[in-house]
């Protein structure tokens, strides 16, 4: 599935390098959309408050991904 989230302040995934986030098996960040750019993420990429994040996930990983952005 392709899911879109908006990063909220205080989220578990905000302002941390993606390589330090315990992302669920079967899910990956595909793209980060900011007002002035589109980012194809790497391990050092950080998601910032207000970023729109596109995540690709297998069905069994969806709930875990949703918790990261809650």
mmCIF file as Biopython writes it, N, C-alpha, C and O atoms, coordinates in Angstrom:
data_model
#
loop_
_atom_site.group_PDB
_atom_site.id
_atom_site.type_symbol
_atom_site.label_atom_id
_atom_site.label_alt_id
_atom_site.label_comp_id
_atom_site.label_asym_id
_atom_site.label_entity_id
_atom_site.label_seq_id
_atom_site.pdbx_PDB_ins_code
_atom_site.Cartn_x
_atom_site.Cartn_y
_atom_site.Cartn_z
_atom_site.occupancy
_atom_site.B_iso_or_equiv
_atom_site.auth_seq_id
_atom_site.auth_asym_id
_atom_site.pdbx_PDB_model_num
ATOM 1   N N  . UNK A ? 1  ? 0.830  -1.173 0.000  1.0 0.0 1  A 1 
ATOM 2   C CA . UNK A ? 1  ? 0.000  0.000  0.000  1.0 0.0 1  A 1 
ATOM 3   C C  . UNK A ? 1  ? 0.878  1.242  0.000  1.0 0.0 1  A 1 
ATOM 4   O O  . UNK A ? 1  ? 1.994  1.227  0.521  1.0 0.0 1  A 1 
ATOM 5   N N  . UNK A ? 2  ? 0.371  2.304  -0.582 1.0 0.0 2  A 1 
ATOM 6   C CA . UNK A ? 2  ? 1.025  3.610  -0.511 1.0 0.0 2  A 1 
ATOM 7   C C  . UNK A ? 2  ? 0.226  4.460  0.458  1.0 0.0 2  A 1 
ATOM 8   O O  . UNK A ? 2  ? -0.985 4.620  0.299  1.0 0.0 2  A 1 
ATOM 9   N N  . UNK A ? 3  ? 0.895  5.002  1.454  1.0 0.0 3  A 1 
ATOM 10  C CA . UNK A ? 3  ? 0.244  5.794  2.496  1.0 0.0 3  A 1 
ATOM 11  C C  . UNK A ? 3  ? 0.889  7.176  2.537  1.0 0.0 3  A 1 
ATOM 12  O O  . UNK A ? 3  ? 2.080  7.320  2.260  1.0 0.0 3  A 1 
ATOM 13  N N  . UNK A ? 4  ? 0.103  8.185  2.880  1.0 0.0 4  A 1 
ATOM 14  C CA . UNK A ? 4  ? 0.655  9.534  3.042  1.0 0.0 4  A 1 
ATOM 15  C C  . UNK A ? 4  ? 0.369  10.013 4.457  1.0 0.0 4  A 1 
ATOM 16  O O  . UNK A ? 4  ? -0.746 9.881  4.962  1.0 0.0 4  A 1 
ATOM 17  N N  . UNK A ? 5  ? 1.400  10.572 5.086  1.0 0.0 5  A 1 
ATOM 18  C CA . UNK A ? 5  ? 1.285  11.106 6.433  1.0 0.0 5  A 1 
ATOM 19  C C  . UNK A ? 5  ? 1.825  12.519 6.449  1.0 0.0 5  A 1 
ATOM 20  O O  . UNK A ? 5  ? 2.674  12.875 5.631  1.0 0.0 5  A 1 
ATOM 21  N N  . UNK A ? 6  ? 1.337  13.328 7.375  1.0 0.0 6  A 1 
ATOM 22  C CA . UNK A ? 6  ? 1.916  14.637 7.644  1.0 0.0 6  A 1 
ATOM 23  C C  . UNK A ? 6  ? 2.615  14.526 8.991  1.0 0.0 6  A 1 
ATOM 24  O O  . UNK A ? 6  ? 2.003  14.152 9.991  1.0 0.0 6  A 1 
ATOM 25  N N  . UNK A ? 7  ? 3.906  14.854 9.008  1.0 0.0 7  A 1 
ATOM 26  C CA . UNK A ? 7  ? 4.692  14.730 10.240 1.0 0.0 7  A 1 
ATOM 27  C C  . UNK A ? 7  ? 4.244  15.792 11.242 1.0 0.0 7  A 1 
ATOM 28  O O  . UNK A ? 7  ? 4.237  16.986 10.942 1.0 0.0 7  A 1 
ATOM 29  N N  . UNK A ? 8  ? 3.875  15.339 12.427 1.0 0.0 8  A 1 
ATOM 30  C CA . UNK A ? 8  ? 3.385  16.227 13.477 1.0 0.0 8  A 1 
ATOM 31  C C  . UNK A ? 8  ? 4.481  16.492 14.502 1.0 0.0 8  A 1 
ATOM 32  O O  . UNK A ? 8  ? 5.388  15.678 14.675 1.0 0.0 8  A 1 
ATOM 33  N N  . UNK A ? 9  ? 4.392  17.638 15.184 1.0 0.0 9  A 1 
ATOM 34  C CA . UNK A ? 9  ? 5.399  17.925 16.213 1.0 0.0 9  A 1 
ATOM 35  C C  . UNK A ? 9  ? 5.379  16.851 17.301 1.0 0.0 9  A 1 
ATOM 36  O O  . UNK A ? 9  ? 4.318  16.395 17.728 1.0 0.0 9  A 1 
ATOM 37  N N  . UNK A ? 10 ? 6.551  16.468 17.729 1.0 0.0 10 A 1 
ATOM 38  C CA . UNK A ? 10 ? 6.661  15.478 18.793 1.0 0.0 10 A 1 
ATOM 39  C C  . UNK A ? 10 ? 6.498  14.041 18.342 1.0 0.0 10 A 1 
ATOM 40  O O  . UNK A ? 10 ? 6.532  13.128 19.167 1.0 0.0 10 A 1 
ATOM 41  N N  . UNK A ? 11 ? 6.320  13.822 17.033 1.0 0.0 11 A 1 
ATOM 42  C CA . UNK A ? 11 ? 6.188  12.467 16.525 1.0 0.0 11 A 1 
ATOM 43  C C  . UNK A ? 11 ? 7.474  11.673 16.708 1.0 0.0 11 A 1 
ATOM 44  O O  . UNK A ? 11 ? 8.564  12.244 16.745 1.0 0.0 11 A 1 
ATOM 45  N N  . UNK A ? 12 ? 7.345  10.361 16.823 1.0 0.0 12 A 1 
ATOM 46  C CA . UNK A ? 12 ? 8.503  9.493  17.057 1.0 0.0 12 A 1 
ATOM 47  C C  . UNK A ? 12 ? 9.520  9.544  15.927 1.0 0.0 12 A 1 
ATOM 48  O O  . UNK A ? 12 ? 10.683 9.186  16.115 1.0 0.0 12 A 1 
ATOM 49  N N  . UNK A ? 13 ? 9.088  9.985  14.767 1.0 0.0 13 A 1 
ATOM 50  C CA . UNK A ? 13 ? 9.934  9.946  13.585 1.0 0.0 13 A 1 
ATOM 51  C C  . UNK A ? 13 ? 10.494 11.324 13.207 1.0 0.0 13 A 1 
ATOM 52  O O  . UNK A ? 13 ? 11.327 11.428 12.307 1.0 0.0 13 A 1 
ATOM 53  N N  . UNK A ? 14 ? 10.040 12.373 13.889 1.0 0.0 14 A 1 
ATOM 54  C CA . UNK A ? 14 ? 10.396 13.745 13.526 1.0 0.0 14 A 1 
ATOM 55  C C  . UNK A ? 14 ? 11.790 14.111 14.041 1.0 0.0 14 A 1 
ATOM 56  O O  . UNK A ? 14 ? 12.140 13.834 15.188 1.0 0.0 14 A 1 
ATOM 57  N N  . UNK A ? 15 ? 12.575 14.742 13.157 1.0 0.0 15 A 1 
ATOM 58  C CA . UNK A ? 15 ? 13.909 15.275 13.466 1.0 0.0 15 A 1 
ATOM 59  C C  . UNK A ? 15 ? 14.908 14.220 13.937 1.0 0.0 15 A 1 
ATOM 60  O O  . UNK A ? 15 ? 15.774 14.489 14.769 1.0 0.0 15 A 1 
ATOM 61  N N  . UNK A ? 16 ? 14.769 13.021 13.390 1.0 0.0 16 A 1 
ATOM 62  C CA . UNK A ? 16 ? 15.737 11.944 13.630 1.0 0.0 16 A 1 
ATOM 63  C C  . UNK A ? 16 ? 16.153 11.382 12.286 1.0 0.0 16 A 1 
ATOM 64  O O  . UNK A ? 16 ? 15.313 11.257 11.395 1.0 0.0 16 A 1 
ATOM 65  N N  . UNK A ? 17 ? 17.426 11.035 12.106 1.0 0.0 17 A 1 
ATOM 66  C CA . UNK A ? 17 ? 17.815 10.381 10.859 1.0 0.0 17 A 1 
ATOM 67  C C  . UNK A ? 17 ? 17.018 9.091  10.680 1.0 0.0 17 A 1 
ATOM 68  O O  . UNK A ? 17 ? 16.804 8.359  11.647 1.0 0.0 17 A 1 
ATOM 69  N N  . UNK A ? 18 ? 16.584 8.809  9.476  1.0 0.0 18 A 1 
ATOM 70  C CA . UNK A ? 18 ? 15.784 7.608  9.233  1.0 0.0 18 A 1 
ATOM 71  C C  . UNK A ? 18 ? 16.496 6.330  9.650  1.0 0.0 18 A 1 
ATOM 72  O O  . UNK A ? 18 ? 15.851 5.360  10.048 1.0 0.0 18 A 1 
ATOM 73  N N  . UNK A ? 19 ? 17.829 6.322  9.560  1.0 0.0 19 A 1 
ATOM 74  C CA . UNK A ? 19 ? 18.557 5.115  9.954  1.0 0.0 19 A 1 
ATOM 75  C C  . UNK A ? 19 ? 18.448 4.847  11.454 1.0 0.0 19 A 1 
ATOM 76  O O  . UNK A ? 19 ? 18.733 3.736  11.901 1.0 0.0 19 A 1 
ATOM 77  N N  . UNK A ? 20 ? 18.036 5.853  12.243 1.0 0.0 20 A 1 
ATOM 78  C CA . UNK A ? 20 ? 17.867 5.674  13.687 1.0 0.0 20 A 1 
ATOM 79  C C  . UNK A ? 20 ? 16.427 5.349  14.081 1.0 0.0 20 A 1 
ATOM 80  O O  . UNK A ? 20 ? 16.144 5.099  15.253 1.0 0.0 20 A 1 
ATOM 81  N N  . UNK A ? 21 ? 15.524 5.352  13.113 1.0 0.0 21 A 1 
ATOM 82  C CA . UNK A ? 21 ? 14.117 5.058  13.385 1.0 0.0 21 A 1 
ATOM 83  C C  . UNK A ? 21 ? 13.898 3.561  13.186 1.0 0.0 21 A 1 
ATOM 84  O O  . UNK A ? 21 ? 14.344 2.997  12.187 1.0 0.0 21 A 1 
ATOM 85  N N  . UNK A ? 22 ? 13.229 2.929  14.110 1.0 0.0 22 A 1 
ATOM 86  C CA . UNK A ? 22 ? 12.952 1.497  14.001 1.0 0.0 22 A 1 
ATOM 87  C C  . UNK A ? 22 ? 11.717 1.304  13.122 1.0 0.0 22 A 1 
ATOM 88  O O  . UNK A ? 22 ? 10.606 1.092  13.608 1.0 0.0 22 A 1 
ATOM 89  N N  . UNK A ? 23 ? 11.950 1.385  11.818 1.0 0.0 23 A 1 
ATOM 90  C CA . UNK A ? 23 ? 10.850 1.251  10.865 1.0 0.0 23 A 1 
ATOM 91  C C  . UNK A ? 23 ? 10.459 -0.215 10.776 1.0 0.0 23 A 1 
ATOM 92  O O  . UNK A ? 23 ? 11.329 -1.086 10.779 1.0 0.0 23 A 1 
ATOM 93  N N  . UNK A ? 24 ? 9.162  -0.502 10.696 1.0 0.0 24 A 1 
ATOM 94  C CA . UNK A ? 24 ? 8.717  -1.896 10.658 1.0 0.0 24 A 1 
ATOM 95  C C  . UNK A ? 24 ? 9.203  -2.634 9.414  1.0 0.0 24 A 1 
ATOM 96  O O  . UNK A ? 24 ? 9.355  -2.043 8.345  1.0 0.0 24 A 1 
ATOM 97  N N  . UNK A ? 25 ? 9.440  -3.916 9.568  1.0 0.0 25 A 1 
ATOM 98  C CA . UNK A ? 25 ? 9.776  -4.766 8.436  1.0 0.0 25 A 1 
ATOM 99  C C  . UNK A ? 25 ? 8.605  -4.723 7.446  1.0 0.0 25 A 1 
ATOM 100 O O  . UNK A ? 25 ? 7.448  -4.844 7.847  1.0 0.0 25 A 1 
ATOM 101 N N  . UNK A ? 26 ? 8.899  -4.555 6.187  1.0 0.0 26 A 1 
ATOM 102 C CA . UNK A ? 26 ? 7.848  -4.506 5.172  1.0 0.0 26 A 1 
ATOM 103 C C  . UNK A ? 26 ? 7.355  -3.113 4.867  1.0 0.0 26 A 1 
ATOM 104 O O  . UNK A ? 26 ? 6.328  -2.946 4.208  1.0 0.0 26 A 1 
ATOM 105 N N  . UNK A ? 27 ? 8.084  -2.092 5.345  1.0 0.0 27 A 1 
ATOM 106 C CA . UNK A ? 27 ? 7.684  -0.706 5.081  1.0 0.0 27 A 1 
ATOM 107 C C  . UNK A ? 27 ? 8.918  0.148  4.806  1.0 0.0 27 A 1 
ATOM 108 O O  . UNK A ? 27 ? 9.997  -0.106 5.341  1.0 0.0 27 A 1 
ATOM 109 N N  . UNK A ? 28 ? 8.742  1.160  3.967  1.0 0.0 28 A 1 
ATOM 110 C CA . UNK A ? 28 ? 9.843  2.080  3.674  1.0 0.0 28 A 1 
ATOM 111 C C  . UNK A ? 28 ? 9.299  3.438  3.274  1.0 0.0 28 A 1 
ATOM 112 O O  . UNK A ? 28 ? 8.214  3.552  2.705  1.0 0.0 28 A 1 
ATOM 113 N N  . UNK A ? 29 ? 10.085 4.472  3.586  1.0 0.0 29 A 1 
ATOM 114 C CA . UNK A ? 29 ? 9.735  5.823  3.172  1.0 0.0 29 A 1 
ATOM 115 C C  . UNK A ? 29 ? 10.151 5.967  1.711  1.0 0.0 29 A 1 
ATOM 116 O O  . UNK A ? 29 ? 11.313 5.753  1.363  1.0 0.0 29 A 1 
ATOM 117 N N  . UNK A ? 30 ? 9.196  6.331  0.864  1.0 0.0 30 A 1 
ATOM 118 C CA . UNK A ? 30 ? 9.483  6.456  -0.556 1.0 0.0 30 A 1 
ATOM 119 C C  . UNK A ? 30 ? 9.795  7.873  -0.986 1.0 0.0 30 A 1 
ATOM 120 O O  . UNK A ? 30 ? 10.556 8.089  -1.929 1.0 0.0 30 A 1 
ATOM 121 N N  . UNK A ? 31 ? 9.195  8.861  -0.282 1.0 0.0 31 A 1 
ATOM 122 C CA . UNK A ? 31 ? 9.360  10.244 -0.699 1.0 0.0 31 A 1 
ATOM 123 C C  . UNK A ? 31 ? 8.921  11.163 0.432  1.0 0.0 31 A 1 
ATOM 124 O O  . UNK A ? 31 ? 7.998  10.852 1.186  1.0 0.0 31 A 1 
ATOM 125 N N  . UNK A ? 32 ? 9.602  12.302 0.535  1.0 0.0 32 A 1 
ATOM 126 C CA . UNK A ? 32 ? 9.221  13.357 1.472  1.0 0.0 32 A 1 
ATOM 127 C C  . UNK A ? 32 ? 8.941  14.595 0.643  1.0 0.0 32 A 1 
ATOM 128 O O  . UNK A ? 32 ? 9.773  15.021 -0.158 1.0 0.0 32 A 1 
ATOM 129 N N  . UNK A ? 33 ? 7.760  15.173 0.841  1.0 0.0 33 A 1 
ATOM 130 C CA . UNK A ? 33 ? 7.372  16.357 0.070  1.0 0.0 33 A 1 
ATOM 131 C C  . UNK A ? 33 ? 7.361  17.555 1.011  1.0 0.0 33 A 1 
ATOM 132 O O  . UNK A ? 33 ? 6.678  17.567 2.034  1.0 0.0 33 A 1 
ATOM 133 N N  . UNK A ? 34 ? 8.143  18.560 0.627  1.0 0.0 34 A 1 
ATOM 134 C CA . UNK A ? 34 ? 8.226  19.822 1.364  1.0 0.0 34 A 1 
ATOM 135 C C  . UNK A ? 34 ? 7.743  20.935 0.447  1.0 0.0 34 A 1 
ATOM 136 O O  . UNK A ? 34 ? 7.649  20.733 -0.764 1.0 0.0 34 A 1 
ATOM 137 N N  . UNK A ? 35 ? 7.432  22.110 1.000  1.0 0.0 35 A 1 
ATOM 138 C CA . UNK A ? 35 ? 6.913  23.187 0.153  1.0 0.0 35 A 1 
ATOM 139 C C  . UNK A ? 35 ? 7.803  23.547 -1.037 1.0 0.0 35 A 1 
ATOM 140 O O  . UNK A ? 35 ? 7.304  23.937 -2.093 1.0 0.0 35 A 1 
ATOM 141 N N  . UNK A ? 36 ? 9.121  23.414 -0.866 1.0 0.0 36 A 1 
ATOM 142 C CA . UNK A ? 36 ? 10.037 23.839 -1.920 1.0 0.0 36 A 1 
ATOM 143 C C  . UNK A ? 36 ? 10.838 22.711 -2.561 1.0 0.0 36 A 1 
ATOM 144 O O  . UNK A ? 36 ? 11.694 22.965 -3.408 1.0 0.0 36 A 1 
ATOM 145 N N  . UNK A ? 37 ? 10.568 21.463 -2.164 1.0 0.0 37 A 1 
ATOM 146 C CA . UNK A ? 37 ? 11.333 20.359 -2.737 1.0 0.0 37 A 1 
ATOM 147 C C  . UNK A ? 37 ? 10.671 19.011 -2.493 1.0 0.0 37 A 1 
ATOM 148 O O  . UNK A ? 37 ? 9.806  18.860 -1.630 1.0 0.0 37 A 1 
ATOM 149 N N  . UNK A ? 38 ? 11.111 18.037 -3.283 1.0 0.0 38 A 1 
ATOM 150 C CA . UNK A ? 38 ? 10.748 16.638 -3.080 1.0 0.0 38 A 1 
ATOM 151 C C  . UNK A ? 38 ? 12.041 15.899 -2.779 1.0 0.0 38 A 1 
ATOM 152 O O  . UNK A ? 38 ? 13.020 16.018 -3.517 1.0 0.0 38 A 1 
ATOM 153 N N  . UNK A ? 39 ? 12.041 15.142 -1.702 1.0 0.0 39 A 1 
ATOM 154 C CA . UNK A ? 39 ? 13.249 14.459 -1.249 1.0 0.0 39 A 1 
ATOM 155 C C  . UNK A ? 39 ? 13.072 12.958 -1.403 1.0 0.0 39 A 1 
ATOM 156 O O  . UNK A ? 39 ? 12.090 12.385 -0.932 1.0 0.0 39 A 1 
ATOM 157 N N  . UNK A ? 40 ? 14.036 12.325 -2.070 1.0 0.0 40 A 1 
ATOM 158 C CA . UNK A ? 40 ? 14.122 10.866 -2.083 1.0 0.0 40 A 1 
ATOM 159 C C  . UNK A ? 40 ? 15.049 10.537 -0.911 1.0 0.0 40 A 1 
ATOM 160 O O  . UNK A ? 40 ? 16.239 10.847 -0.958 1.0 0.0 40 A 1 
ATOM 161 N N  . UNK A ? 41 ? 14.512 9.915  0.136  1.0 0.0 41 A 1 
ATOM 162 C CA . UNK A ? 41 ? 15.264 9.799  1.381  1.0 0.0 41 A 1 
ATOM 163 C C  . UNK A ? 41 ? 16.376 8.759  1.355  1.0 0.0 41 A 1 
ATOM 164 O O  . UNK A ? 41 ? 16.331 7.764  0.632  1.0 0.0 41 A 1 
ATOM 165 N N  . UNK A ? 42 ? 17.360 9.039  2.171  1.0 0.0 42 A 1 
ATOM 166 C CA . UNK A ? 42 ? 18.445 8.110  2.460  1.0 0.0 42 A 1 
ATOM 167 C C  . UNK A ? 42 ? 18.515 7.938  3.970  1.0 0.0 42 A 1 
ATOM 168 O O  . UNK A ? 42 ? 17.669 8.471  4.688  1.0 0.0 42 A 1 
ATOM 169 N N  . UNK A ? 43 ? 19.482 7.221  4.455  1.0 0.0 43 A 1 
ATOM 170 C CA . UNK A ? 43 ? 19.599 6.952  5.882  1.0 0.0 43 A 1 
ATOM 171 C C  . UNK A ? 43 ? 19.803 8.182  6.737  1.0 0.0 43 A 1 
ATOM 172 O O  . UNK A ? 43 ? 19.361 8.213  7.885  1.0 0.0 43 A 1 
ATOM 173 N N  . UNK A ? 44 ? 20.474 9.213  6.196  1.0 0.0 44 A 1 
ATOM 174 C CA . UNK A ? 44 ? 20.732 10.434 6.959  1.0 0.0 44 A 1 
ATOM 175 C C  . UNK A ? 44 ? 19.585 11.434 6.893  1.0 0.0 44 A 1 
ATOM 176 O O  . UNK A ? 44 ? 19.593 12.428 7.619  1.0 0.0 44 A 1 
ATOM 177 N N  . UNK A ? 45 ? 18.610 11.188 6.043  1.0 0.0 45 A 1 
ATOM 178 C CA . UNK A ? 45 ? 17.498 12.119 5.860  1.0 0.0 45 A 1 
ATOM 179 C C  . UNK A ? 45 ? 16.655 12.189 7.126  1.0 0.0 45 A 1 
ATOM 180 O O  . UNK A ? 45 ? 16.394 11.177 7.775  1.0 0.0 45 A 1 
ATOM 181 N N  . UNK A ? 46 ? 16.234 13.409 7.464  1.0 0.0 46 A 1 
ATOM 182 C CA . UNK A ? 46 ? 15.353 13.616 8.607  1.0 0.0 46 A 1 
ATOM 183 C C  . UNK A ? 46 ? 14.002 14.115 8.113  1.0 0.0 46 A 1 
ATOM 184 O O  . UNK A ? 46 ? 13.918 14.899 7.167  1.0 0.0 46 A 1 
ATOM 185 N N  . UNK A ? 47 ? 12.956 13.649 8.769  1.0 0.0 47 A 1 
ATOM 186 C CA . UNK A ? 47 ? 11.609 14.129 8.488  1.0 0.0 47 A 1 
ATOM 187 C C  . UNK A ? 47 ? 11.340 15.264 9.465  1.0 0.0 47 A 1 
ATOM 188 O O  . UNK A ? 47 ? 11.570 15.134 10.667 1.0 0.0 47 A 1 
ATOM 189 N N  . UNK A ? 48 ? 10.849 16.377 8.934  1.0 0.0 48 A 1 
ATOM 190 C CA . UNK A ? 48 ? 10.587 17.551 9.761  1.0 0.0 48 A 1 
ATOM 191 C C  . UNK A ? 48 ? 9.089  17.776 9.913  1.0 0.0 48 A 1 
ATOM 192 O O  . UNK A ? 48 ? 8.287  17.316 9.100  1.0 0.0 48 A 1 
ATOM 193 N N  . UNK A ? 49 ? 8.736  18.485 10.958 1.0 0.0 49 A 1 
ATOM 194 C CA . UNK A ? 49 ? 7.339  18.833 11.208 1.0 0.0 49 A 1 
ATOM 195 C C  . UNK A ? 49 ? 6.735  19.454 9.944  1.0 0.0 49 A 1 
ATOM 196 O O  . UNK A ? 49 ? 7.328  20.343 9.335  1.0 0.0 49 A 1 
ATOM 197 N N  . UNK A ? 50 ? 5.564  18.980 9.565  1.0 0.0 50 A 1 
ATOM 198 C CA . UNK A ? 50 ? 4.869  19.515 8.402  1.0 0.0 50 A 1 
ATOM 199 C C  . UNK A ? 50 ? 5.197  18.826 7.092  1.0 0.0 50 A 1 
ATOM 200 O O  . UNK A ? 50 ? 4.511  19.041 6.093  1.0 0.0 50 A 1 
ATOM 201 N N  . UNK A ? 51 ? 6.245  17.991 7.078  1.0 0.0 51 A 1 
ATOM 202 C CA . UNK A ? 51 ? 6.573  17.249 5.859  1.0 0.0 51 A 1 
ATOM 203 C C  . UNK A ? 51 ? 5.440  16.284 5.520  1.0 0.0 51 A 1 
ATOM 204 O O  . UNK A ? 51 ? 4.823  15.696 6.407  1.0 0.0 51 A 1 
ATOM 205 N N  . UNK A ? 52 ? 5.183  16.134 4.248  1.0 0.0 52 A 1 
ATOM 206 C CA . UNK A ? 52 ? 4.265  15.102 3.766  1.0 0.0 52 A 1 
ATOM 207 C C  . UNK A ? 52 ? 5.144  13.916 3.398  1.0 0.0 52 A 1 
ATOM 208 O O  . UNK A ? 52 ? 6.074  14.047 2.602  1.0 0.0 52 A 1 
ATOM 209 N N  . UNK A ? 53 ? 4.849  12.769 3.974  1.0 0.0 53 A 1 
ATOM 210 C CA . UNK A ? 53 ? 5.698  11.591 3.815  1.0 0.0 53 A 1 
ATOM 211 C C  . UNK A ? 53 ? 4.907  10.481 3.150  1.0 0.0 53 A 1 
ATOM 212 O O  . UNK A ? 53 ? 3.838  10.095 3.623  1.0 0.0 53 A 1 
ATOM 213 N N  . UNK A ? 54 ? 5.443  9.969  2.040  1.0 0.0 54 A 1 
ATOM 214 C CA . UNK A ? 54 ? 4.823  8.841  1.352  1.0 0.0 54 A 1 
ATOM 215 C C  . UNK A ? 54 ? 5.561  7.579  1.785  1.0 0.0 54 A 1 
ATOM 216 O O  . UNK A ? 54 ? 6.780  7.470  1.649  1.0 0.0 54 A 1 
ATOM 217 N N  . UNK A ? 55 ? 4.791  6.633  2.309  1.0 0.0 55 A 1 
ATOM 218 C CA . UNK A ? 55 ? 5.351  5.379  2.808  1.0 0.0 55 A 1 
ATOM 219 C C  . UNK A ? 55 ? 4.736  4.225  2.021  1.0 0.0 55 A 1 
ATOM 220 O O  . UNK A ? 55 ? 3.525  4.182  1.807  1.0 0.0 55 A 1 
ATOM 221 N N  . UNK A ? 56 ? 5.572  3.304  1.599  1.0 0.0 56 A 1 
ATOM 222 C CA . UNK A ? 56 ? 5.112  2.078  0.956  1.0 0.0 56 A 1 
ATOM 223 C C  . UNK A ? 56 ? 5.191  0.974  2.007  1.0 0.0 56 A 1 
ATOM 224 O O  . UNK A ? 56 ? 6.231  0.778  2.635  1.0 0.0 56 A 1 
ATOM 225 N N  . UNK A ? 57 ? 4.079  0.253  2.194  1.0 0.0 57 A 1 
ATOM 226 C CA . UNK A ? 57 ? 4.046  -0.749 3.261  1.0 0.0 57 A 1 
ATOM 227 C C  . UNK A ? 57 ? 3.208  -1.951 2.860  1.0 0.0 57 A 1 
ATOM 228 O O  . UNK A ? 57 ? 2.186  -1.826 2.185  1.0 0.0 57 A 1 
ATOM 229 N N  . UNK A ? 58 ? 3.661  -3.106 3.290  1.0 0.0 58 A 1 
ATOM 230 C CA . UNK A ? 58 ? 2.838  -4.305 3.181  1.0 0.0 58 A 1 
ATOM 231 C C  . UNK A ? 58 ? 1.707  -4.186 4.194  1.0 0.0 58 A 1 
ATOM 232 O O  . UNK A ? 58 ? 1.833  -3.484 5.197  1.0 0.0 58 A 1 
ATOM 233 N N  . UNK A ? 59 ? 0.622  -4.861 3.933  1.0 0.0 59 A 1 
ATOM 234 C CA . UNK A ? 59 ? -0.568 -4.760 4.785  1.0 0.0 59 A 1 
ATOM 235 C C  . UNK A ? 59 ? -0.256 -5.016 6.258  1.0 0.0 59 A 1 
ATOM 236 O O  . UNK A ? 59 ? -0.786 -4.331 7.132  1.0 0.0 59 A 1 
ATOM 237 N N  . UNK A ? 60 ? 0.594  -5.991 6.536  1.0 0.0 60 A 1 
ATOM 238 C CA . UNK A ? 60 ? 0.881  -6.329 7.930  1.0 0.0 60 A 1 
ATOM 239 C C  . UNK A ? 60 ? 1.719  -5.270 8.657  1.0 0.0 60 A 1 
ATOM 240 O O  . UNK A ? 60 ? 1.832  -5.313 9.882  1.0 0.0 60 A 1 
ATOM 241 N N  . UNK A ? 61 ? 2.304  -4.324 7.923  1.0 0.0 61 A 1 
ATOM 242 C CA . UNK A ? 61 ? 3.118  -3.277 8.545  1.0 0.0 61 A 1 
ATOM 243 C C  . UNK A ? 61 ? 2.368  -1.954 8.713  1.0 0.0 61 A 1 
ATOM 244 O O  . UNK A ? 61 ? 2.870  -1.046 9.376  1.0 0.0 61 A 1 
ATOM 245 N N  . UNK A ? 62 ? 1.190  -1.830 8.131  1.0 0.0 62 A 1 
ATOM 246 C CA . UNK A ? 62 ? 0.475  -0.552 8.097  1.0 0.0 62 A 1 
ATOM 247 C C  . UNK A ? 62 ? 0.211  0.002  9.500  1.0 0.0 62 A 1 
ATOM 248 O O  . UNK A ? 62 ? 0.482  1.178  9.743  1.0 0.0 62 A 1 
ATOM 249 N N  . UNK A ? 63 ? -0.297 -0.789 10.408 1.0 0.0 63 A 1 
ATOM 250 C CA . UNK A ? 63 ? -0.621 -0.295 11.756 1.0 0.0 63 A 1 
ATOM 251 C C  . UNK A ? 63 ? 0.624  0.177  12.499 1.0 0.0 63 A 1 
ATOM 252 O O  . UNK A ? 63 ? 0.576  1.167  13.228 1.0 0.0 63 A 1 
ATOM 253 N N  . UNK A ? 64 ? 1.724  -0.520 12.318 1.0 0.0 64 A 1 
ATOM 254 C CA . UNK A ? 64 ? 2.971  -0.115 12.975 1.0 0.0 64 A 1 
ATOM 255 C C  . UNK A ? 64 ? 3.469  1.213  12.423 1.0 0.0 64 A 1 
ATOM 256 O O  . UNK A ? 64 ? 3.959  2.055  13.175 1.0 0.0 64 A 1 
ATOM 257 N N  . UNK A ? 65 ? 3.344  1.402  11.116 1.0 0.0 65 A 1 
ATOM 258 C CA . UNK A ? 65 ? 3.748  2.671  10.500 1.0 0.0 65 A 1 
ATOM 259 C C  . UNK A ? 65 ? 2.860  3.797  11.010 1.0 0.0 65 A 1 
ATOM 260 O O  . UNK A ? 65 ? 3.356  4.883  11.311 1.0 0.0 65 A 1 
ATOM 261 N N  . UNK A ? 66 ? 1.578  3.561  11.109 1.0 0.0 66 A 1 
ATOM 262 C CA . UNK A ? 66 ? 0.645  4.576  11.600 1.0 0.0 66 A 1 
ATOM 263 C C  . UNK A ? 66 ? 1.022  5.029  13.004 1.0 0.0 66 A 1 
ATOM 264 O O  . UNK A ? 66 ? 0.882  6.210  13.325 1.0 0.0 66 A 1 
ATOM 265 N N  . UNK A ? 67 ? 1.490  4.128  13.837 1.0 0.0 67 A 1 
ATOM 266 C CA . UNK A ? 67 ? 1.894  4.480  15.202 1.0 0.0 67 A 1 
ATOM 267 C C  . UNK A ? 67 ? 3.108  5.408  15.203 1.0 0.0 67 A 1 
ATOM 268 O O  . UNK A ? 67 ? 3.225  6.273  16.071 1.0 0.0 67 A 1 
ATOM 269 N N  . UNK A ? 68 ? 4.008  5.234  14.240 1.0 0.0 68 A 1 
ATOM 270 C CA . UNK A ? 68 ? 5.177  6.115  14.163 1.0 0.0 68 A 1 
ATOM 271 C C  . UNK A ? 68 ? 4.782  7.560  13.895 1.0 0.0 68 A 1 
ATOM 272 O O  . UNK A ? 68 ? 5.459  8.484  14.345 1.0 0.0 68 A 1 
ATOM 273 N N  . UNK A ? 69 ? 3.704  7.756  13.174 1.0 0.0 69 A 1 
ATOM 274 C CA . UNK A ? 69 ? 3.273  9.102  12.796 1.0 0.0 69 A 1 
ATOM 275 C C  . UNK A ? 69 ? 2.172  9.641  13.702 1.0 0.0 69 A 1 
ATOM 276 O O  . UNK A ? 69 ? 1.683  10.747 13.475 1.0 0.0 69 A 1 
ATOM 277 N N  . UNK A ? 70 ? 1.772  8.885  14.722 1.0 0.0 70 A 1 
ATOM 278 C CA . UNK A ? 70 ? 0.686  9.321  15.614 1.0 0.0 70 A 1 
ATOM 279 C C  . UNK A ? 70 ? 1.146  10.410 16.562 1.0 0.0 70 A 1 
ATOM 280 O O  . UNK A ? 70 ? 0.360  10.890 17.379 1.0 0.0 70 A 1 
#
